[in-house]
Amino acid sequence: MRRTVLGCLGMALLLAARLHAAPALEPAAGGGVALAGLPPLFGRPEIREQLGTGLTTTVILEVKAAAPRTGTGSRPRGGARVDVRYELWDEVYLVTRVDAAGKVARATLPSLEKLAEWWRDQRIVVLRAPGLAAAQGPWRVDVRLRVLPFSQAEQRDAQRWLSQTLSQGGDGGSAGAASEASKDRSSSFDQVLQTLLATSIGRPALFESAWKLSYPREAGR
């Protein structure tokens, strides 16, 4: 009995350590910066309960960078958004991810366990700042993660925006047209991110965490 209790306690401590462990910033294509090693979210009771309503649950990542040493000058900002909705009729999880480059990715996952695996494997572009890697010394990067519940009205607005964003991402056309479409998606994402951040002020988050990271990562950290 004692061994069982100690084992459960050990598992709980391991989960808590993973939950609060800091993610890592990594270089991404095109001079972007990606966030990896995100904490597990979908085993938390409050998030599972929200997902069970069939309403959208949104993960918001906000990122602010400060120049090395002085902390003055250019202060790149970025972020990403992940919408998760449990489709009650089909019993699947519908996921839409929009990153700082304006790239939209979708997934349909058959279970909460597969959703947790998908999240664990994510490497999300959160900054478009090619100069960060070439700077003399590491940049200081503040990362904030929030999990927000949506109301029915907000879900309709989110679905409308996602439909518009996805309709802009079709294949075909010239390279110039593709470039313009990419710029439009990026601009659209920037606008939606700012709007969501503004409307989320004062809204209670289901979960929230923040980290102070460095990029490139300092030796020994």
C-alpha positions as a Markdown table, in Angstrom:
| # | Residue | x | y | z |
|---|---|---|---|---|
| 1 | Met | 0.0 | 0.0 | 0.0 |
| 2 | Arg | 2.8 | 2.4 | 1.0 |
| 3 | Arg | 4.7 | 1.6 | -2.2 |
| 4 | Thr | 1.5 | 2.3 | -4.3 |
| 5 | Val | 1.0 | 5.7 | -2.6 |
| 6 | Leu | 4.6 | 6.6 | -3.1 |
| 7 | Gly | 4.4 | 5.6 | -6.8 |
| 8 | Cys | 1.3 | 7.8 | -7.3 |
| 9 | Leu | 3.0 | 10.7 | -5.5 |
| 10 | Gly | 6.1 | 10.3 | -7.7 |
| 11 | Met | 3.9 | 10.4 | -10.9 |
| 12 | Ala | 2.1 | 13.5 | -9.6 |
| 13 | Leu | 5.4 | 15.2 | -8.9 |
| 14 | Leu | 6.7 | 14.2 | -12.4 |
| 15 | Leu | 3.6 | 15.7 | -14.1 |
| 16 | Ala | 4.0 | 18.9 | -12.1 |
| 17 | Ala | 7.6 | 19.2 | -13.0 |
| 18 | Arg | 6.8 | 18.7 | -16.7 |
| 19 | Leu | 3.9 | 21.2 | -16.5 |
| 20 | His | 6.1 | 24.0 | -15.1 |
| 21 | Ala | 9.2 | 23.1 | -17.2 |
| 22 | Ala | 10.2 | 25.9 | -19.5 |
| 23 | Pro | 9.8 | 25.4 | -23.3 |
| 24 | Ala | 12.7 | 26.0 | -25.7 |
| 25 | Leu | 13.2 | 28.5 | -28.6 |
| 26 | Glu | 14.6 | 27.0 | -31.7 |
| 27 | Pro | 15.5 | 28.4 | -35.2 |
| 28 | Ala | 12.9 | 27.9 | -37.9 |
| 29 | Ala | 12.8 | 28.3 | -41.7 |
| 30 | Gly | 13.0 | 31.8 | -43.1 |
| 31 | Gly | 14.7 | 33.3 | -40.1 |
| 32 | Gly | 11.8 | 32.5 | -37.8 |
| 33 | Val | 11.9 | 31.4 | -34.2 |
| 34 | Ala | 9.9 | 28.3 | -33.0 |
| 35 | Leu | 8.7 | 27.3 | -29.6 |
| 36 | Ala | 9.0 | 23.6 | -28.7 |
| 37 | Gly | 8.7 | 21.5 | -25.6 |
| 38 | Leu | 5.4 | 23.1 | -24.5 |
| 39 | Pro | 3.9 | 21.9 | -21.2 |
| 40 | Pro | 1.2 | 19.3 | -21.2 |
| 41 | Leu | -2.3 | 20.9 | -21.0 |
| 42 | Phe | -5.0 | 18.5 | -22.0 |
| 43 | Gly | -4.8 | 16.3 | -19.0 |
| 44 | Arg | -5.8 | 19.2 | -16.7 |
| 45 | Pro | -9.4 | 18.7 | -15.4 |
| 46 | Glu | -10.5 | 22.3 | -16.0 |
| 47 | Ile | -9.4 | 22.1 | -19.7 |
| 48 | Arg | -10.9 | 18.7 | -20.2 |
| 49 | Glu | -14.2 | 19.9 | -18.8 |
| 50 | Gln | -14.2 | 22.9 | -21.1 |
| 51 | Leu | -13.5 | 20.7 | -24.1 |
| 52 | Gly | -16.4 | 18.5 | -23.2 |
| 53 | Thr | -18.8 | 21.3 | -23.7 |
| 54 | Gly | -18.2 | 21.3 | -27.4 |
| 55 | Leu | -17.2 | 24.9 | -27.4 |
| 56 | Thr | -13.9 | 26.2 | -28.6 |
| 57 | Thr | -10.9 | 26.3 | -26.3 |
| 58 | Thr | -8.1 | 28.6 | -27.4 |
| 59 | Val | -4.4 | 28.5 | -26.6 |
| 60 | Ile | -2.7 | 31.9 | -27.0 |
| 61 | Leu | 1.0 | 32.3 | -27.1 |
| 62 | Glu | 2.4 | 35.9 | -26.7 |
| 63 | Val | 6.1 | 36.5 | -27.3 |
| 64 | Lys | 8.1 | 39.7 | -26.7 |
| 65 | Ala | 11.9 | 39.9 | -27.4 |
| 66 | Ala | 14.4 | 42.5 | -26.1 |
| 67 | Ala | 17.8 | 43.2 | -27.6 |
| 68 | Pro | 20.8 | 41.6 | -25.8 |
| 69 | Arg | 22.6 | 43.6 | -23.1 |
| 70 | Thr | 20.8 | 46.9 | -23.3 |
| 71 | Gly | 17.3 | 45.7 | -23.8 |
| 72 | Thr | 16.7 | 48.8 | -25.9 |
| 73 | Gly | 16.1 | 49.3 | -29.6 |
| 74 | Ser | 14.1 | 46.8 | -31.7 |
| 75 | Arg | 11.6 | 44.8 | -29.6 |
| 76 | Pro | 10.1 | 42.1 | -32.0 |
| 77 | Arg | 6.7 | 40.8 | -31.0 |
| 78 | Gly | 4.9 | 37.6 | -32.1 |
| 79 | Gly | 2.7 | 34.8 | -31.0 |
| 80 | Ala | 0.5 | 32.0 | -32.2 |
| 81 | Arg | -3.0 | 30.6 | -31.6 |
| 82 | Val | -4.4 | 27.1 | -31.4 |
| 83 | Asp | -8.1 | 26.5 | -31.4 |
| 84 | Val | -9.4 | 23.1 | -30.2 |
| 85 | Arg | -13.0 | 22.0 | -30.4 |
| 86 | Tyr | -14.6 | 18.7 | -29.5 |
| 87 | Glu | -17.1 | 17.7 | -32.2 |
| 88 | Leu | -19.8 | 16.0 | -30.1 |
| 89 | Trp | -21.5 | 14.2 | -33.0 |
| 90 | Asp | -18.4 | 12.6 | -34.5 |
| 91 | Glu | -16.5 | 12.4 | -31.2 |
| 92 | Val | -13.3 | 13.8 | -32.6 |
| 93 | Tyr | -11.1 | 16.8 | -31.7 |
| 94 | Leu | -10.8 | 19.5 | -34.4 |
| 95 | Val | -7.6 | 21.6 | -34.1 |
| 96 | Thr | -6.6 | 24.7 | -36.0 |
| 97 | Arg | -3.2 | 26.2 | -35.5 |
| 98 | Val | -2.1 | 29.7 | -36.8 |
| 99 | Asp | 1.5 | 30.6 | -36.3 |
| 100 | Ala | 3.4 | 33.9 | -36.5 |
| 101 | Ala | 4.2 | 33.4 | -40.2 |
| 102 | Gly | 0.4 | 33.3 | -40.9 |
| 103 | Lys | 0.6 | 29.5 | -41.7 |
| 104 | Val | -2.6 | 27.6 | -41.0 |
| 105 | Ala | -2.5 | 23.9 | -40.0 |
| 106 | Arg | -5.4 | 21.7 | -39.2 |
| 107 | Ala | -5.8 | 18.3 | -37.6 |
| 108 | Thr | -8.6 | 15.9 | -36.7 |
| 109 | Leu | -7.7 | 13.7 | -33.7 |
| 110 | Pro | -9.7 | 10.7 | -32.5 |
| 111 | Ser | -9.1 | 10.9 | -28.8 |
| 112 | Leu | -7.9 | 13.1 | -25.9 |
| 113 | Glu | -4.7 | 11.0 | -25.8 |
| 114 | Lys | -4.0 | 11.7 | -29.5 |
| 115 | Leu | -4.6 | 15.4 | -28.9 |
| 116 | Ala | -2.1 | 15.4 | -26.0 |
| 117 | Glu | 0.4 | 13.6 | -28.3 |
| 118 | Trp | -0.2 | 16.2 | -31.1 |
| 119 | Trp | 0.4 | 19.1 | -28.7 |
| 120 | Arg | 3.6 | 17.5 | -27.2 |
| 121 | Asp | 5.1 | 17.2 | -30.7 |
| 122 | Gln | 4.3 | 20.8 | -31.7 |
| 123 | Arg | 7.1 | 23.2 | -32.9 |
| 124 | Ile | 5.3 | 26.5 | -33.4 |
| 125 | Val | 6.8 | 29.5 | -35.1 |
| 126 | Val | 6.2 | 32.4 | -32.8 |
| 127 | Leu | 8.5 | 35.1 | -34.1 |
| 128 | Arg | 9.5 | 36.4 | -37.5 |
| 129 | Ala | 12.8 | 38.1 | -36.7 |
| 130 | Pro | 15.8 | 37.0 | -38.9 |
| 131 | Gly | 18.2 | 39.2 | -37.0 |
| 132 | Leu | 17.8 | 37.5 | -33.6 |
| 133 | Ala | 20.1 | 34.6 | -34.4 |
| 134 | Ala | 22.8 | 36.9 | -35.8 |
| 135 | Ala | 22.8 | 39.3 | -32.8 |
| 136 | Gln | 25.8 | 39.6 | -30.5 |
| 137 | Gly | 24.7 | 37.8 | -27.4 |
| 138 | Pro | 21.3 | 36.2 | -26.6 |
| 139 | Trp | 18.1 | 38.1 | -26.8 |
| 140 | Arg | 15.8 | 38.0 | -23.8 |
| 141 | Val | 12.4 | 36.6 | -24.8 |
| 142 | Asp | 9.3 | 36.7 | -22.6 |
| 143 | Val | 6.7 | 34.0 | -23.4 |
| 144 | Arg | 3.2 | 33.9 | -22.1 |
| 145 | Leu | 0.8 | 31.0 | -22.5 |
| 146 | Arg | -2.9 | 31.3 | -21.8 |
| 147 | Val | -5.8 | 28.8 | -22.3 |
| 148 | Leu | -9.1 | 30.7 | -22.8 |
| 149 | Pro | -12.6 | 29.4 | -23.0 |
| 150 | Phe | -14.9 | 30.7 | -25.8 |
| 151 | Ser | -18.6 | 31.5 | -25.5 |
| 152 | Gln | -20.9 | 30.5 | -28.3 |
| 153 | Ala | -20.9 | 33.9 | -29.8 |
| 154 | Glu | -17.1 | 34.1 | -29.8 |
| 155 | Gln | -17.0 | 30.6 | -31.3 |
| 156 | Arg | -19.1 | 31.8 | -34.3 |
| 157 | Asp | -16.7 | 34.7 | -34.8 |
| 158 | Ala | -13.7 | 32.5 | -34.6 |
| 159 | Gln | -15.2 | 30.0 | -37.1 |
| 160 | Arg | -16.0 | 32.9 | -39.5 |
| 161 | Trp | -12.4 | 34.2 | -39.3 |
| 162 | Leu | -10.9 | 30.7 | -39.8 |
| 163 | Ser | -13.1 | 30.1 | -42.9 |
| 164 | Gln | -11.9 | 33.4 | -44.4 |
| 165 | Thr | -8.3 | 32.6 | -43.5 |
| 166 | Leu | -8.4 | 29.1 | -44.9 |
| 167 | Ser | -10.1 | 30.3 | -48.1 |
| 168 | Gln | -7.1 | 32.6 | -48.7 |
| 169 | Gly | -4.7 | 29.7 | -48.5 |
| 170 | Gly | -5.5 | 27.9 | -51.7 |
| 171 | Asp | -2.8 | 26.4 | -54.0 |
| 172 | Gly | -2.1 | 27.5 | -57.5 |
| 173 | Gly | -1.4 | 30.8 | -59.2 |
| 174 | Ser | 1.8 | 32.7 | -59.8 |
| 175 | Ala | 4.7 | 33.0 | -57.3 |
| 176 | Gly | 3.8 | 36.7 | -56.9 |
| 177 | Ala | 0.2 | 35.8 | -56.1 |
| 178 | Ala | 1.3 | 33.2 | -53.6 |
| 179 | Ser | 3.6 | 35.8 | -51.9 |
| 180 | Glu | 0.7 | 38.3 | -51.7 |
| 181 | Ala | -1.6 | 35.6 | -50.2 |
| 182 | Ser | 1.1 | 34.8 | -47.6 |
| 183 | Lys | 1.3 | 38.5 | -46.7 |
| 184 | Asp | -2.5 | 38.7 | -46.5 |
| 185 | Arg | -2.6 | 35.7 | -44.2 |
| 186 | Ser | 0.2 | 37.1 | -42.0 |
| 187 | Ser | -1.6 | 40.5 | -41.8 |
| 188 | Ser | -4.9 | 38.8 | -41.0 |
| 189 | Phe | -3.3 | 36.8 | -38.2 |
| 190 | Asp | -1.7 | 39.9 | -36.7 |
| 191 | Gln | -5.0 | 41.6 | -36.7 |
| 192 | Val | -6.9 | 38.7 | -35.1 |
| 193 | Leu | -4.1 | 38.2 | -32.5 |
| 194 | Gln | -4.3 | 41.8 | -31.5 |
| 195 | Thr | -8.1 | 41.7 | -31.3 |
| 196 | Leu | -8.2 | 38.5 | -29.3 |
| 197 | Leu | -5.6 | 39.9 | -26.9 |
| 198 | Ala | -7.7 | 43.1 | -26.4 |
| 199 | Thr | -10.9 | 41.2 | -25.8 |
| 200 | Ser | -9.3 | 38.7 | -23.5 |
| 201 | Ile | -8.3 | 41.4 | -21.0 |
| 202 | Gly | -10.0 | 40.6 | -17.7 |
| 203 | Arg | -11.2 | 37.2 | -19.0 |
| 204 | Pro | -10.3 | 34.4 | -16.5 |
| 205 | Ala | -8.0 | 31.9 | -18.1 |
| 206 | Leu | -8.4 | 28.2 | -17.6 |
| 207 | Phe | -4.6 | 28.0 | -17.3 |
| 208 | Glu | -1.8 | 30.5 | -17.6 |
| 209 | Ser | 2.0 | 30.3 | -17.4 |
| 210 | Ala | 5.0 | 32.5 | -18.4 |
| 211 | Trp | 8.7 | 32.1 | -19.0 |
| 212 | Lys | 11.7 | 34.2 | -19.5 |
| 213 | Leu | 13.9 | 32.6 | -22.1 |
| 214 | Ser | 17.0 | 33.4 | -24.1 |
| 215 | Tyr | 17.6 | 33.1 | -27.9 |
| 216 | Pro | 19.9 | 31.6 | -28.9 |
| 217 | Arg | 20.0 | 29.6 | -25.8 |
| 218 | Glu | 22.9 | 30.4 | -23.4 |
| 219 | Ala | 25.4 | 27.6 | -22.7 |
| 220 | Gly | 24.4 | 25.5 | -19.8 |
| 221 | Arg | 20.8 | 26.6 | -19.8 |
